[in-house]
Amino acid sequence: MTRLNLLLLFVVIACALGVVTSQHKARHAYIELQKAQGEARRLDVEWGQLQLEQSTWATHSRIEKEASSRLGMKVPDAAHIRIPPARVAN
């Protein structure tokens, strides 16, 4: 009878240690998940800021201003613009 009690005691202790270990792993995984979600939110905000910056840099007025001031470009006169005839696809 005492051997059975000792065996059951060891089984209960092993199960208890298994529960504690699995809870620790679950908590650790949850903390990692929270960190990853926080990083995802931060990257999402940064992505939105970068899209806004890109749209600001790509406005037609800004491109035209940069082309004229930095590159010395200007819009050609209408007399100098030639439009080729449309090609017909076969």
Backbone as CSV, one residue per row, in Angstrom:
resi,resn,N_x,N_y,N_z,CA_x,CA_y,CA_z,C_x,C_y,C_z
1,MET,0.813,-1.205,0.000,0.000,0.000,0.000,0.851,1.262,0.000
2,THR,1.933,1.282,0.751,2.779,2.468,0.790,3.488,2.700,-0.542
3,ARG,3.812,1.616,-1.225,4.435,1.781,-2.551,3.456,2.436,-3.525
4,LEU,2.214,2.038,-3.454,1.191,2.640,-4.314,1.015,4.112,-3.972
5,ASN,1.024,4.435,-2.694,0.905,5.836,-2.273,2.103,6.659,-2.752
6,LEU,3.297,6.094,-2.638,4.492,6.799,-3.111,4.445,6.994,-4.631
7,LEU,4.023,5.975,-5.348,3.903,6.077,-6.794,2.901,7.162,-7.180
8,LEU,1.755,7.167,-6.500,0.743,8.197,-6.777,1.236,9.590,-6.409
9,LEU,2.025,9.691,-5.332,2.600,10.971,-4.933,3.543,11.491,-6.013
10,PHE,4.390,10.624,-6.540,5.309,11.028,-7.608,4.548,11.426,-8.876
11,VAL,3.481,10.712,-9.180,2.656,11.048,-10.354,2.008,12.416,-10.166
12,VAL,1.487,12.672,-8.958,0.868,13.977,-8.683,1.899,15.094,-8.767
13,ILE,3.082,14.868,-8.226,4.145,15.889,-8.291,4.558,16.138,-9.737
14,ALA,4.692,15.089,-10.528,5.056,15.241,-11.941,3.975,16.019,-12.693
15,CYS,2.717,15.710,-12.416,1.624,16.444,-13.070,1.630,17.913,-12.665
16,ALA,1.870,18.181,-11.384,1.916,19.562,-10.904,3.046,20.331,-11.577
17,LEU,4.206,19.695,-11.690,5.326,20.353,-12.372,5.010,20.585,-13.848
18,GLY,4.323,19.650,-14.453,3.918,19.828,-15.856,2.967,20.998,-16.021
19,VAL,2.025,21.159,-15.096,1.080,22.269,-15.151,1.804,23.598,-14.982
20,VAL,2.707,23.660,-14.009,3.463,24.897,-13.767,4.300,25.252,-14.984
21,THR,4.954,24.265,-15.555,5.785,24.511,-16.739,4.945,24.993,-17.921
22,SER,3.817,24.358,-18.142,2.984,24.762,-19.283,2.396,26.158,-19.063
23,GLN,2.045,26.502,-17.819,1.544,27.855,-17.556,2.643,28.885,-17.786
24,HIS,3.856,28.561,-17.370,4.980,29.486,-17.590,5.213,29.702,-19.082
25,LYS,5.196,28.627,-19.846,5.386,28.737,-21.298,4.253,29.535,-21.937
26,ALA,3.029,29.312,-21.481,1.887,30.043,-22.037,1.999,31.532,-21.736
27,ARG,2.407,31.874,-20.515,2.579,33.291,-20.166,3.691,33.930,-20.984
28,HIS,4.767,33.194,-21.138,5.887,33.709,-21.942,5.445,33.924,-23.398
29,ALA,4.699,32.981,-23.937,4.212,33.127,-25.311,3.254,34.307,-25.435
30,TYR,2.421,34.523,-24.418,1.486,35.655,-24.440,2.234,36.983,-24.399
31,ILE,3.291,37.060,-23.600,4.108,38.281,-23.546,4.743,38.540,-24.908
32,GLU,5.262,37.510,-25.537,5.857,37.653,-26.875,4.807,38.102,-27.893
33,LEU,3.596,37.559,-27.775,2.513,37.963,-28.669,2.192,39.438,-28.490
34,GLN,2.124,39.905,-27.245,1.835,41.316,-26.981,2.929,42.209,-27.570
35,LYS,4.182,41.797,-27.434,5.296,42.570,-28.009,5.173,42.631,-29.529
36,ALA,4.866,41.493,-30.142,4.747,41.444,-31.597,3.574,42.300,-32.082
37,GLN,2.462,42.285,-31.357,1.320,43.119,-31.741,1.650,44.594,-31.587
38,GLY,2.378,44.957,-30.546,2.812,46.348,-30.373,3.716,46.783,-31.504
39,GLU,4.641,45.931,-31.881,5.544,46.236,-32.999,4.761,46.362,-34.302
40,ALA,3.757,45.504,-34.488,2.931,45.582,-35.698,2.169,46.909,-35.740
41,ARG,1.642,47.347,-34.597,0.946,48.648,-34.557,1.901,49.785,-34.876
42,ARG,3.127,49.716,-34.302,4.119,50.764,-34.568,4.489,50.812,-36.053
43,LEU,4.688,49.640,-36.643,5.028,49.580,-38.061,3.864,50.049,-38.932
44,ASP,2.640,49.783,-38.500,1.469,50.246,-39.232,1.400,51.771,-39.250
45,VAL,1.682,52.381,-38.106,1.692,53.845,-38.028,2.806,54.411,-38.912
46,GLU,3.972,53.792,-38.846,5.095,54.255,-39.670,4.771,54.113,-41.158
47,TRP,4.103,53.025,-41.537,3.719,52.815,-42.937,2.779,53.925,-43.403
48,GLY,1.815,54.281,-42.558,0.902,55.364,-42.905,1.631,56.683,-43.063
49,GLN,2.607,56.946,-42.194,3.381,58.180,-42.303,4.212,58.197,-43.580
50,LEU,4.781,57.054,-43.923,5.577,56.979,-45.150,4.709,57.162,-46.397
51,GLN,3.496,56.612,-46.380,2.599,56.809,-47.515,2.225,58.284,-47.657
52,LEU,1.970,58.939,-46.528,1.649,60.358,-46.568,2.825,61.165,-47.090
53,GLU,4.022,60.833,-46.638,5.219,61.537,-47.114,5.422,61.316,-48.608
54,GLN,5.203,60.092,-49.061,5.366,59.797,-50.489,4.358,60.588,-51.318
55,SER,3.122,60.660,-50.854,2.123,61.409,-51.615,2.458,62.890,-51.636
56,THR,3.066,63.392,-50.563,3.482,64.799,-50.538,4.601,65.043,-51.532
57,TRP,5.589,64.158,-51.560,6.715,64.327,-52.476,6.304,64.140,-53.936
58,ALA,5.241,63.404,-54.187,4.866,63.072,-55.560,3.784,63.982,-56.137
59,THR,3.430,65.068,-55.457,2.412,65.954,-56.017,2.954,66.623,-57.283
60,HIS,2.056,66.876,-58.210,2.468,67.455,-59.493,3.089,68.829,-59.310
61,SER,2.543,69.626,-58.430,3.093,70.964,-58.230,4.512,70.905,-57.677
62,ARG,4.770,69.993,-56.767,6.122,69.870,-56.215,7.103,69.372,-57.267
63,ILE,6.685,68.406,-58.066,7.566,67.892,-59.119,7.869,68.987,-60.135
64,GLU,6.844,69.741,-60.516,7.052,70.826,-61.473,7.975,71.888,-60.892
65,LYS,7.795,72.218,-59.625,8.637,73.215,-58.972,10.090,72.751,-58.929
66,GLU,10.321,71.488,-58.546,11.682,70.949,-58.495,12.302,70.894,-59.899
67,ALA,11.513,70.495,-60.888,12.033,70.415,-62.255,12.459,71.783,-62.753
68,SER,11.692,72.811,-62.448,12.047,74.149,-62.938,13.169,74.772,-62.124
69,SER,13.170,74.611,-60.805,14.184,75.278,-59.989,15.518,74.529,-59.982
70,ARG,15.503,73.229,-59.782,16.760,72.485,-59.664,17.318,72.029,-60.995
71,LEU,16.447,71.711,-61.938,16.923,71.154,-63.208,16.830,72.140,-64.359
72,GLY,16.225,73.292,-64.130,16.115,74.299,-65.185,15.174,73.883,-66.303
73,MET,14.229,73.028,-66.033,13.292,72.574,-67.058,12.115,73.541,-67.132
74,LYS,11.486,73.564,-68.276,10.290,74.396,-68.438,9.322,73.688,-69.371
75,VAL,8.072,74.085,-69.290,7.049,73.509,-70.148,7.275,74.039,-71.565
76,PRO,7.321,73.174,-72.571,7.564,73.635,-73.939,6.354,74.400,-74.491
77,ASP,6.649,75.264,-75.457,5.569,75.988,-76.132,4.719,74.994,-76.911
78,ALA,3.494,75.393,-77.158,2.573,74.522,-77.886,3.079,74.218,-79.289
79,ALA,3.817,75.142,-79.884,4.346,74.940,-81.240,5.401,73.834,-81.264
80,HIS,6.034,73.604,-80.158,7.091,72.592,-80.109,6.590,71.212,-79.680
81,ILE,5.328,71.077,-79.389,4.780,69.799,-78.957,4.266,69.034,-80.168
82,ARG,4.731,67.806,-80.334,4.248,66.966,-81.423,3.678,65.691,-80.842
83,ILE,2.510,65.339,-81.293,1.855,64.123,-80.837,1.845,63.141,-81.997
84,PRO,2.478,61.978,-81.834,2.509,61.017,-82.946,1.114,60.446,-83.191
85,PRO,0.872,60.006,-84.407,-0.433,59.421,-84.708,-0.620,58.118,-83.914
86,ALA,-1.852,57.817,-83.622,-2.161,56.610,-82.852,-1.861,55.371,-83.681
87,ARG,-1.324,54.361,-83.062,-1.035,53.114,-83.757,-2.229,52.199,-83.610
88,VAL,-2.511,51.482,-84.679,-3.628,50.546,-84.676,-3.049,49.157,-84.394
89,ALA,-3.582,48.495,-83.393,-3.104,47.157,-83.047,-3.700,46.144,-84.020
90,ASN,-2.884,45.195,-84.399,-3.358,44.137,-85.316,-3.919,42.997,-84.565
